[in-house]
């Protein structure tokens, strides 16, 4: 990341790109893990709709 912000005319779009990137990364990781060897332990992806500070 370059640290540059993406400006749009929509207020809610500020964090949307980041949230979608994280979601896509989680889904792609889950897909990749299903095609490989079975894991020794369970892996449960957690997707929440809020931020914890």
C-alpha positions as CSV (number, residue, x, y, z in Angstrom):
1,X,0.0,0.0,0.0
2,X,1.2,3.5,-0.8
3,X,-0.6,5.2,2.0
4,X,-2.6,7.3,-0.4
5,X,-6.3,7.7,0.2
6,X,-8.9,7.1,-2.4
7,X,-11.5,10.0,-2.4
8,X,-15.0,9.5,-3.6
9,X,-18.2,11.5,-3.3
10,X,-19.8,8.7,-1.1
11,X,-19.2,8.9,2.6
12,X,-19.6,5.2,3.2
13,X,-17.2,4.2,0.4
14,X,-14.1,5.2,2.5
15,X,-13.7,1.8,4.2
16,X,-15.6,-0.3,1.7
17,X,-12.7,-1.1,-0.5
18,X,-10.7,-2.2,2.5
19,X,-13.5,-4.3,3.9
20,X,-14.1,-6.0,0.5
21,X,-10.4,-6.7,0.1
22,X,-10.3,-8.5,3.5
23,X,-13.5,-10.5,2.7
24,X,-12.0,-11.6,-0.6
25,X,-8.8,-12.6,1.0
26,X,-10.6,-14.7,3.6
27,X,-12.7,-16.4,1.0
28,X,-9.7,-17.1,-1.2
29,X,-7.8,-18.5,1.8
30,X,-10.7,-20.8,2.6
31,X,-10.9,-22.0,-1.0
32,X,-7.2,-22.7,-1.2
33,X,-7.3,-24.6,2.1
34,X,-10.1,-26.9,0.8
35,X,-8.0,-27.9,-2.3
36,X,-4.9,-28.9,-0.3
37,X,-4.2,-31.6,2.2
38,X,-6.8,-31.8,5.1
39,X,-5.8,-29.7,8.1
40,X,-4.9,-31.4,11.4
41,X,-7.2,-29.0,13.3
42,X,-10.4,-27.3,12.4
43,X,-10.3,-23.8,11.0
44,X,-13.4,-21.6,11.4
45,X,-13.4,-18.3,9.5
46,X,-15.1,-15.5,11.5
47,X,-16.7,-12.7,9.6
48,X,-18.3,-10.0,11.8
49,X,-20.1,-6.8,10.8
50,X,-18.4,-4.4,13.2
51,X,-15.0,-3.2,14.3
52,X,-13.6,-3.7,17.8
53,X,-11.3,-1.1,19.2
